[in-house]
Amino acid sequence: MRVLSISTLFPNPSHPAFGNFVRNQMLAVTAIDEVDLTIISPVGIPP
């Protein structure tokens, strides 16, 4: 099964603890056999 996760709440180098709950959920999804996970975490630039 292919899973796509799009979330602006995800840890990144400038905020390593930001959105850890999303990271933990996606790690749990990858524990399921036959799961191909792609994560997109766009970083917005304020106007």
C-alpha positions as CSV (number, residue, x, y, z in Angstrom):
1,M,0.0,0.0,0.0
2,R,1.3,3.5,-0.9
3,V,0.6,6.3,1.7
4,L,1.2,10.0,1.1
5,S,1.4,12.2,4.2
6,I,1.3,16.0,3.7
7,S,1.8,18.0,6.8
8,T,3.3,21.4,7.7
9,L,3.7,20.1,11.2
10,F,6.8,18.0,11.0
11,P,10.3,18.2,12.5
12,N,12.9,20.0,10.5
13,P,16.5,21.2,11.1
14,S,15.4,24.6,12.4
15,H,12.7,23.1,14.7
16,P,13.6,19.5,15.5
17,A,10.8,19.1,18.1
18,F,8.1,20.6,16.0
19,G,5.3,18.2,15.2
20,N,6.8,15.1,16.8
21,F,3.3,13.6,17.2
22,V,3.0,13.5,13.4
23,R,6.5,12.0,13.1
24,N,5.5,9.3,15.6
25,Q,2.3,8.5,13.8
26,M,4.1,8.1,10.5
27,L,6.7,5.9,12.1
28,A,3.9,3.7,13.4
29,V,2.5,3.5,9.9
30,T,5.8,2.3,8.5
31,A,5.8,-0.5,11.1
32,I,3.0,-2.1,9.0
33,D,4.3,-4.5,6.4
34,E,4.0,-3.6,2.8
35,V,3.6,0.2,3.4
36,D,5.5,2.6,1.2
37,L,5.3,6.0,2.9
38,T,6.1,9.3,1.3
39,I,6.1,12.4,3.5
40,I,5.9,15.9,2.1
41,S,6.4,18.7,4.6
42,P,6.3,22.0,2.9
43,V,7.9,24.9,4.7
44,G,6.1,28.2,4.0
45,I,7.8,31.5,3.6
46,P,5.9,34.4,5.3
47,P,4.9,37.2,2.9
